[in-house]
Amino acid sequence: MAKVVSGYVVRETEAAGKGVYAGAVAPVDTVAKVGAQHARNTETDVNATELFANYALSKRTSFYVDFVKRNGDDRKSYGIGLLHTF
């Protein structure tokens, strides 16, 4: 079953840190998840779209990949890594 998320963010430490986001995460099988999220900064009108995947290597360790594209300035970023929770 997919999970849908949305919210409003205010970051007072950043000059333009107010925005909204919405996204969804869906399991592929028992150890993998894929998702997408779209965010909009309400003060600068910059939009960002994120695609991500997460693969559980164990109960507390997972591998992830992430791609983000910002529409306001055409910046793209990629992420890859391991996440371990204590």
BELJO-V235879 format. One record per residue. N is the residue number from 1. RES is the residue in one small letter. PHI is phi in radians with two decimals (999 if undefined). NEAR is the number of other ideal C-beta (glycine too) atoms within 10 Angstrom. Layout:
n:res:phi:near
N:RES:PHI:NEAR
N:RES:PHI:NEAR
//
This chain:
n:res:phi:near
1:m:999:4
2:a:-1.34:10
3:k:-1.93:11
4:v:-1.88:9
5:v:-2.26:11
6:s:-2.76:11
7:g:-3.09:10
8:y:-2.20:9
9:v:-2.11:12
10:v:-2.24:9
11:r:-2.03:10
12:e:-1.27:7
13:t:-1.45:5
14:e:-1.91:10
15:a:-1.12:8
16:a:-2.17:12
17:g:-1.92:14
18:k:-1.89:15
19:g:-3.00:19
20:v:-2.19:13
21:y:-2.57:16
22:a:-2.63:13
23:g:-2.90:18
24:a:-2.57:13
25:v:-2.25:16
26:a:-2.28:13
27:p:-1.31:14
28:v:-1.58:11
29:d:-2.64:8
30:t:-1.29:6
31:v:-2.11:13
32:a:-2.12:14
33:k:-2.36:18
34:v:-2.24:16
35:g:-2.80:18
36:a:-2.53:14
37:q:-2.57:17
38:h:-2.18:14
39:a:-2.25:18
40:r:-2.37:17
41:n:-1.42:19
42:t:-1.34:14
43:e:-1.70:12
44:t:-1.96:14
45:d:1.00:10
46:v:-1.58:16
47:n:-1.85:14
48:a:-2.41:18
49:t:-2.08:14
50:e:-2.18:18
51:l:-2.08:14
52:f:-2.61:17
53:a:-2.48:15
54:n:-2.40:18
55:y:-2.19:14
56:a:-1.36:15
57:l:-1.53:12
58:s:-2.70:8
59:k:-1.09:7
60:r:-2.07:10
61:t:-2.17:11
62:s:-2.44:18
63:f:-1.86:15
64:y:-2.39:14
65:v:-2.28:14
66:d:-2.61:15
67:f:-2.33:15
68:v:-2.26:16
69:k:-2.17:13
70:r:-1.68:16
71:n:-1.47:13
72:g:-1.26:12
73:d:-2.35:7
74:d:1.01:7
75:r:-1.40:11
76:k:-2.19:8
77:s:-2.46:11
78:y:-2.22:8
79:g:-2.42:11
80:i:-2.62:9
81:g:3.10:9
82:l:-1.99:9
83:l:-2.14:12
84:h:-2.17:9
85:t:-1.74:7
86:f:-1.79:3
//
